[in-house]
């Protein structure tokens, strides 16, 4: 089991206090394992595991506890038998109706430390804001980074070098369970297809009562084919019309929102770097795991430029950056990244194979006058840094502990 210290280091300061720890992220990204890692850490600190109450609400044996009233009654009964602080771990809490009231009640009634997971971003909207406002802290759990993938991959293929590991990562992506399948390509693809179907059915269609499943699938296929490409809901609406299907831009946006709420896609806004304002049209979207894209739709190697961009974007999210697409003097910066006042600019390309490509990627920074780090990230092995702009091989970039 990979220890996932990136997340543990963020969660650790909140262990034992009365803030509710909420772990969200796409289905099967490792949220349940994080609960286990937290329990291990508590045990190492001397907490008796007998003080833990752990429930997974996708387990049929817990179906009778999927209402706030029944869960409340069961937890109070179990807690009465525990001396000292009670540690509550609730996996996929969104399966419990009115769960917010229940969790808030535990917080008030018990001496407890609460951890919950969910596979939908709307977990933290609506009634939760009323019942738990200011009383929770959220951690988004993403699929494996290249560093985490490499760590697990080498337990199975100890001789694999960074290049071989990255080749595997490009095709298979970062879903943690693939290690259990020993990264067998056929079994991994089957697993990723089933995972995609599960996200689509449980977290998008059922949760949003979507009736036109064919239209949803067409929109998902369109976005997946065009990750990292700027487009609007109107463009998708026009495309569907050319395919003989009619849908309004507003409905397109609702469908995309449902996919984003299920953490399948991440929207990235565009920013005018000169006017310092967020542009309201033509967002970009990236997929939570590029391995799912390859398994379901194929074409990762054909679209290698987009996949490398997707990999870098997800790494930025893991590291806690706020990310926009930069627009300056008619040129586009792939990623403008901010974190606590620090800024970072990143251009991603497959190879700097021609002088034209070199001029395009490095030239994008020509009108940016500040002194924040500027990177061009590619698959090239040779360092082609120039004019204060740092060039990095993507493997080295992803494995680096710091970029500033």
ZIZIKA-V271628 format. One record per residue. N is the residue number from 0. RES is the residue in one letter. PSI is psi in whole degrees, 0 to 359 (* if undefined). OMEGA is omega in whole degrees, 0 to 359 (none if undefined). NEAR is the number of other C-alpha atoms within 12 Angstrom. Layout:
# ZIZIKA-V271628
N&RES&PSI&OMEGA&NEAR + N&RES&PSI&OMEGA&NEAR
This chain:
# ZIZIKA-V271628
0&X&121&178&21 + 1&X&133&187&27 + 2&X&339&177&24 + 3&X&55&185&31 + 4&X&332&177&22 + 5&X&315&181&25 + 6&X&318&182&33 + 7&X&323&181&29 + 8&X&333&178&18 + 9&X&324&183&23 + 10&X&324&187&30 + 11&X&315&182&22 + 12&X&342&184&15 + 13&X&354&180&24 + 14&X&131&176&29 + 15&X&348&179&25 + 16&X&177&190&22 + 17&X&4&173&29 + 18&X&138&179&28 + 19&X&126&181&37 + 20&X&117&184&42 + 21&X&118&179&42 + 22&X&118&180&42 + 23&X&171&180&38 + 24&X&168&182&41 + 25&X&149&177&43 + 26&X&136&176&43 + 27&X&23&179&37 + 28&X&356&177&36 + 29&X&19&181&35 + 30&X&318&180&40 + 31&X&321&178&36 + 32&X&323&178&27 + 33&X&322&177&41 + 34&X&320&178&40 + 35&X&318&179&28 + 36&X&321&177&27 + 37&X&318&178&40 + 38&X&320&178&32 + 39&X&317&181&20 + 40&X&317&178&23 + 41&X&318&179&25 + 42&X&318&178&17 + 43&X&332&179&12 + 44&X&1&176&14 + 45&X&5&177&12 + 46&X&134&179&21 + 47&X&123&178&20 + 48&X&341&176&25 + 49&X&346&178&21 + 50&X&358&181&27 + 51&X&137&168&32 + 52&X&118&187&33 + 53&X&126&181&33 + 54&X&135&174&33 + 55&X&117&188&31 + 56&X&3&169&28 + 57&X&356&176&24 + 58&X&124&185&17 + 59&X&333&181&12 + 60&X&347&177&11 + 61&X&11&183&22 + 62&X&328&181&19 + 63&X&352&181&22 + 64&X&13&186&28 + 65&X&24&168&30 + 66&X&152&182&24 + 67&X&319&184&26 + 68&X&314&183&22 + 69&X&322&179&20 + 70&X&318&180&36 + 71&X&312&181&30 + 72&X&316&183&19 + 73&X&317&183&23 + 74&X&319&179&34 + 75&X&323&178&26 + 76&X&314&181&15 + 77&X&321&182&21 + 78&X&329&181&28 + 79&X&338&181&19 + 80&X&359&183&16 + 81&X&131&176&22 + 82&X&136&183&18 + 83&X&189&183&18 + 84&X&141&177&28 + 85&X&134&179&34 + 86&X&116&185&40 + 87&X&129&180&43 + 88&X&112&183&37 + 89&X&114&183&40 + 90&X&132&182&37 + 91&X&57&185&37 + 92&X&338&183&42 + 93&X&346&178&36 + 94&X&347&181&34 + 95&X&122&180&32 + 96&X&139&181&24 + 97&X&35&184&25 + 98&X&331&183&34 + 99&X&316&181&35 + 100&X&319&182&23 + 101&X&311&181&34 + 102&X&318&179&42 + 103&X&323&179&30 + 104&X&318&177&24 + 105&X&318&182&35 + 106&X&324&182&31 + 107&X&319&189&20 + 108&X&330&189&19 + 109&X&155&167&27 + 110&X&95&190&24 + 111&X&164&177&34 + 112&X&119&192&38 + 113&X&134&176&43 + 114&X&128&179&46 + 115&X&152&175&43 + 116&X&156&177&45 + 117&X&154&184&42 + 118&X&25&180&42 + 119&X&132&183&36 + 120&X&336&180&34 + 121&X&356&172&26 + 122&X&326&186&35 + 123&X&28&176&35 + 124&X&182&176&16 + 125&X&232&187&14 + 126&X&332&180&19 + 127&X&321&180&25 + 128&X&326&181&17 + 129&X&312&187&15 + 130&X&326&189&24 + 131&X&17&183&29 + 132&X&126&178&18 + 133&X&6&185&16 + 134&X&12&178&25 + 135&X&161&175&30 + 136&X&134&186&27 + 137&X&142&174&26 + 138&X&121&177&33 + 139&X&126&180&37 + 140&X&119&182&44 + 141&X&162&171&42 + 142&X&169&184&42 + 143&X&139&167&42 + 144&X&170&176&44 + 145&X&322&179&41 + 146&X&314&180&33 + 147&X&318&178&33 + 148&X&313&181&39 + 149&X&318&180&36 + 150&X&316&180&29 + 151&X&319&182&32 + 152&X&322&182&39 + 153&X&347&172&24 + 154&X&338&180&19 + 155&X&321&178&19 + 156&X&79&187&20 + 157&X&336&183&14 + 158&X&353&186&14 + 159&X&130&175&19 + 160&X&178&183&16 + 161&X&324&182&26 + 162&X&317&179&20 + 163&X&321&178&20 + 164&X&317&182&32 + 165&X&325&176&32 + 166&X&318&176&25 + 167&X&319&181&33 + 168&X&320&179&42 + 169&X&321&184&40 + 170&X&317&190&38 + 171&X&335&181&45 + 172&X&196&191&45 + 173&X&20&180&44 + 174&X&124&189&43 + 175&X&325&187&43 + 176&X&342&183&32 + 177&X&334&176&35 + 178&X&324&178&31 + 179&X&335&179&17 + 180&X&8&181&21 + 181&X&31&178&21 + 182&X&29&173&33 + 183&X&127&190&21 + 184&X&314&182&21 + 185&X&313&180&16 + 186&X&322&180&19 + 187&X&316&178&31 + 188&X&318&179&29 + 189&X&315&179&22 + 190&X&314&183&28 + 191&X&324&176&38 + 192&X&316&179&25 + 193&X&322&177&20 + 194&X&314&179&30 + 195&X&315&180&37 + 196&X&324&179&24 + 197&X&316&178&23 + 198&X&314&182&33 + 199&X&312&185&38 + 200&X&307&187&24 + 201&X&318&190&27 + 202&X&345&180&35 + 203&X&300&186&38 + 204&X&304&184&27 + 205&X&315&186&20 + 206&X&334&182&25 + 207&X&8&179&24 + 208&X&46&181&17 + 209&X&125&182&23 + 210&X&323&182&15 + 211&X&78&185&20 + 212&X&323&179&19 + 213&X&317&180&17 + 214&X&318&177&29 + 215&X&314&182&32 + 216&X&324&177&27 + 217&X&319&180&27 + 218&X&317&177&35 + 219&X&317&180&36 + 220&X&321&180&28 + 221&X&311&182&29 + 222&X&318&181&38 + 223&X&322&178&38 + 224&X&336&187&29 + 225&X&30&179&31 + 226&X&142&179&36 + 227&X&7&180&41 + 228&X&137&180&30 + 229&X&126&174&29 + 230&X&168&181&28 + 231&X&166&177&28 + 232&X&328&178&30 + 233&X&321&179&22 + 234&X&319&179&26 + 235&X&318&179&34 + 236&X&316&179&27 + 237&X&320&180&20 + 238&X&316&180&24 + 239&X&323&179&25 + 240&X&321&178&17 + 241&X&338&178&12 + 242&X&4&178&15 + 243&X&14&179&12 + 244&X&134&182&18 + 245&X&130&178&20 + 246&X&139&182&28 + 247&X&152&177&21 + 248&X&326&180&22 + 249&X&318&179&17 + 250&X&322&175&21 + 251&X&313&180&31 + 252&X&320&179&29 + 253&X&320&179&23 + 254&X&318&179&38 + 255&X&320&178&41 + 256&X&318&179&28 + 257&X&320&178&35 + 258&X&321&179&43 + 259&X&323&177&31 + 260&X&330&179&34 + 261&X&7&179&38 + 262&X&23&176&38 + 263&X&317&178&44 + 264&X&153&175&42 + 265&X&119&178&34 + 266&X&144&178&37 + 267&X&122&181&36 + 268&X&160&177&31 + 269&X&145&183&35 + 270&X&129&173&30 + 271&X&109&187&24 + 272&X&337&179&27 + 273&X&315&179&18 + 274&X&354&181&13 + 275&X&46&178&14 + 276&X&151&178&16 + 277&X&129&179&21 + 278&X&140&189&21 + 279&X&354&181&16 + 280&X&160&172&20 + 281&X&69&174&24 + 282&X&168&168&32 + 283&X&157&176&36 + 284&X&143&175&40 + 285&X&151&183&41 + 286&X&145&185&46 + 287&X&325&181&44 + 288&X&119&183&47 + 289&X&340&175&47 + 290&X&323&176&41 + 291&X&319&179&44 + 292&X&314&181&40 + 293&X&317&184&34 + 294&X&321&186&30 + 295&X&318&187&29 + 296&X&339&181&27 + 297&X&178&172&24 + 298&X&12&181&22 + 299&X&318&182&33 + 300&X&328&176&22 + 301&X&324&181&16 + 302&X&38&188&26 + 303&X&323&178&27 + 304&X&313&181&29 + 305&X&322&182&35 + 306&X&318&178&43 + 307&X&320&178&43 + 308&X&316&180&39 + 309&X&317&181&42 + 310&X&316&180&43 + 311&X&318&180&45 + 312&X&313&181&44 + 313&X&327&177&40 + 314&X&322&177&39 + 315&X&320&179&32 + 316&X&317&178&33 + 317&X&323&184&30 + 318&X&4&171&29 + 319&X&16&179&22 + 320&X&149&167&24 + 321&X&126&191&26 + 322&X&134&170&36 + 323&X&166&172&37 + 324&X&129&183&38 + 325&X&141&177&38 + 326&X&122&181&30 + 327&X&122&178&25 + 328&X&44&177&18 + 329&X&357&178&15 + 330&X&157&183&24 + 331&X&134&172&31 + 332&X&125&184&38 + 333&X&308&184&41 + 334&X&126&170&40 + 335&X&116&190&39 + 336&X&134&179&37 + 337&X&142&176&24 + 338&X&112&178&17 + 339&X&49&176&10 + 340&X&346&177&10 + 341&X&147&184&18 + 342&X&156&183&24 + 343&X&138&176&35 + 344&X&138&182&44 + 345&X&130&169&40 + 346&X&136&179&44 + 347&X&132&177&42 + 348&X&162&181&36 + 349&X&296&179&28 + 350&X&146&173&29 + 351&X&68&192&29 + 352&X&344&180&18 + 353&X&162&179&13 + 354&X&327&178&13 + 355&X&316&179&12 + 356&X&318&178&19 + 357&X&313&181&27 + 358&X&321&181&18 + 359&X&312&186&22 + 360&X&314&180&36 + 361&X&326&182&36 + 362&X&342&179&26 + 363&X&337&183&30 + 364&X&1&189&39 + 365&X&324&185&21 + 366&X&15&176&19 + 367&X&114&191&26 + 368&X&354&184&15 + 369&X&175&185&17 + 370&X&16&177&16 + 371&X&153&182&22 + 372&X&138&179&26 + 373&X&128&184&36 + 374&X&147&163&39 + 375&X&120&185&44 + 376&X&124&183&41 + 377&X&182&176&39 + 378&X&357&181&31 + 379&X&146&179&25 + 380&X&330&182&20 + 381&X&142&178&17 + 382&X&117&182&20 + 383&X&29&179&26 + 384&X&146&178&22 + 385&X&153&174&18 + 386&X&36&179&17 + 387&X&358&178&18 + 388&X&126&186&29 + 389&X&129&175&29 + 390&X&131&181&34 + 391&X&141&168&32 + 392&X&139&188&32 + 393&X&325&179&39 + 394&X&313&180&30 + 395&X&322&180&25 + 396&X&314&182&32 + 397&X&329&182&34 + 398&X&346&181&23 + 399&X&137&180&17 + 400&X&326&179&12 + 401&X&153&180&13 + 402&X&340&184&26 + 403&X&*&none&19
